[in-house]
Amino acid sequence: MGMDMGIGKSKRKIGIMANCFRVDVTEGIKKAARLGADAVQLNVGARGAVSKVWTKGYRSEIRKALEDNGLALSAMCGDLGGHGFQKEEDNQWKIEETARMLELTREMGSKVLTSHIGVVPQDEGNPRFKVMQDAMSRLGEYAKQEGVRVAIETGPEPTETLAKFLEGLPEGWVGVNYDPANLRMVCGVDPVKGVAALKGKIYHTHVKDGKMLRYVGPEKVYGYFADGGIEDIRMEECFVETPLGEGEVDLPAWFKALDEIGYDGYYTIEREVGQNPEADIAMAVEFIKTHG
């Protein structure tokens, strides 16, 4: 366990995304421990990072930092950017790269790899639905081999659509990283109500808050992140990430909903914006301990 700074112990396992401190990984691990976290989530990096960055020596260095600071590894984050697994012509190399990430995750001692996979169409008849499902089915087999679960990050589609997408995929190996703010900011749905639809499929969470300012639809939003340069969209006019408790996510109700379905995994704080992320993350730890 990390050092607690005198704040009361939480009944929830608190994680922090180490990169959100905007320092190097080992320093991020130290900061997470000082704030009283139980674990951190680490980014794998871009294409090729498994072999080029995560060398044998670097893996040993990070494992030692985790051990020295008394922290577990809640998950690894394995985003490859672009359109996720939406484009069949890109999926072979992305599946192979993600398979290497699953192996890395196992070796580093975690059981979950989170990832954005693109926008799942609400219409099952859309050819992209099958392309994405086929890709995730193949990844699910790799996940089973490694004993590491793939957790799809929420946000690009309503939870009911994601639940339908998960049907038919390798049972117990492909599920969800539940980010309530993404659902609220991009889809405009109630992230509390969505929990029940994904019962038994939630492997990890991101604790985050935010507000939708203007609805433009997930296809445009995630298309912007994939391609950039869409002149008629200004992201800051569409949604805003906020410190916990200042957005539109009813976090205490979300905690309760997760309790009701028996979720017992990590609550990992993600803070992607703001001038003082460490202060915001410290406040988030207290928020979870107070309201969770």
C-alpha angles and dihedrals in degrees: 000000000000122000109276107215090222095292117135119266116263122227086218126077104246122208132180129205099239095210090061089077087065093226131105118293099257091049090048089054091052092049091050091052092049090053092055101255123157095211147359134225116222131203117234093206135225131322111316095017094117091066102025101042106020096062121163090262094048092049090053091048093053094044089052091049091052092048094045091052096043095241133141124214107248094189145322121245114225108179115157096187127220116078096333110225096334096107115067093203091062099042101086095064092037092053091048092048092047090049087058088050090053090053090049091049091053092048092050090054103253129121099205135067114187124203146163108238102184132261114323109214115240088220110076088202091066106108090227090065091064094041091055094041092051090051093049091046090057091047089049089060091051089047091054091050091052097039089235123123124224113227116198112212116238123233113079095074140019115276092247090059091049091048090053091048091054092056110104095020119118104295114244096008107074117049143122144305098203113218108175095189093057090054092050098041098044108024098027092224129137105263091198095060091047094064094078092055090060099044110153092013101077108103101163139001140214114216105216139137134208150143135243111229100176130004114233100153133254094264091063096039096050091038087058092051091047099046107012124199099081099149099197093059125074107182093205088062093051104050143343131212111225138189112273113286095021099083137064098273113106093218099180089053089047091052089050093049090052090049090052093057092045100250109170102167133106127305100212119194116226120187112173101168141031136089095260109033094170092058091046091049092048089052090049091054089053091045092056092047092048101039102025 
